[in-house]
């Protein structure tokens, strides 16, 4: 007697009904989950290593949420059924952490189940958010759960507070970041002579850091002879950086995430490298990753690309 095992493998669990049916992704991920941000751009290089970078679309900034859940067998079945019901092409609304991020619509790329022991399963999934035009939501942000706040005089501000001024014609260029605790006045306002606010990347990375500078020169390799090196352009030593910020609290994290999302992966900003180099530079940050470490402690990794032109446009 043969058993018929012919069925559509789009779904691997059958008979899941309420209350075992998840209508939304409401389970809370555990520490160790992370989210990676990256941008897709069109770039081309001109003379002397200068280059132009243009976002590929309104949805060029993308997020990949790598969520992990420690669950029982029934909850592993619920999650499996939920993600397979979306068939890889139906979006769903979820929130990784309401304290840090807004609810967004994403797509399940894949999932994995680690069968640890009886009633102990580790469920991991990748949720891709690639249809979120973040530049259109300039005030409230698309990913970050941020409360919009106008700057006001005689207010008490704390380091890493974020305010909006309205002094610049481009709305994206009106956000300022508090560099230290103070009570606001005209003198220490964002445009004051003794300003306590900045639009530079002023955050201090971990002390142990490493950067690699490649000197960009042409090589002519003569057959069975020697190599001739020729300097054909200027700006041959751009400094690209990878910073790590370990165990930062939620307030600093949200300030940094706001800064990075506002720059959207392609907008330039000023940054002074904290050691060795003594000349200020202009960078872009095309990718960054946030990992939930434990309560009120996070890891953030950022990747900077130097723009050798050293100019920050005021209208982009």
C-alpha angles and dihedrals in degrees: 000000000000126000118223109232095165110126140127110282092208085097124035099183126058135189097033108153137158130330087027093048118096112218091186139007097267102145116112117244119227131240113284092053114125144186126217122205124198139159133223113217145166110239134179133176125228133181122330094011093297112145141183124222124195125182110245095227145336086278095051095119107077134183129206113198112202101195127185127195129190103211147156122255093265092052090047087055091048092052093045092051092045096052095042090050088062089058093211093283105063115087126223136190119247141156123215094194122352091204092062110017137039123236109271137180117250146159129241109242097181143326136213132199124208109199099209102167142309109332091350116107132161110214117192128183140174115223115191121207107191104142101068114113096204097179091063091060095054097150104044098026124231102239106018118074095230130163111221112236130183119216114256134182122247092025125134110239131187130211111279094025114142125218138177121224111178092216095121126066092228107072092209090063096056100081118103130187124220114241096191145000113281148132109257124247137158090266097053096036120119090271097034126117091245096036120181090195133081144183092201123101094258101163119124115236126208113293096240106070136146133203131186121210118197115201104223108217132143121253128208110195112201113207113259089352139071138312119253115207119203129188104220102166146019129256093047095154110056113169114227117187142203112197129191124203110191128197096353117167125248094259095056090041093054091047091052093044090051091051092049097044090048089054088049095205097289109052115100127240138178123251135171112213105232098227142028097000116081102182119089116240142197119233144176124213110214096173142021137169131210123199123190102229103176138304110336091347125105141169119223125187121191133185119209128197116197119231104213092200087072095208127129109204114223096208102051 
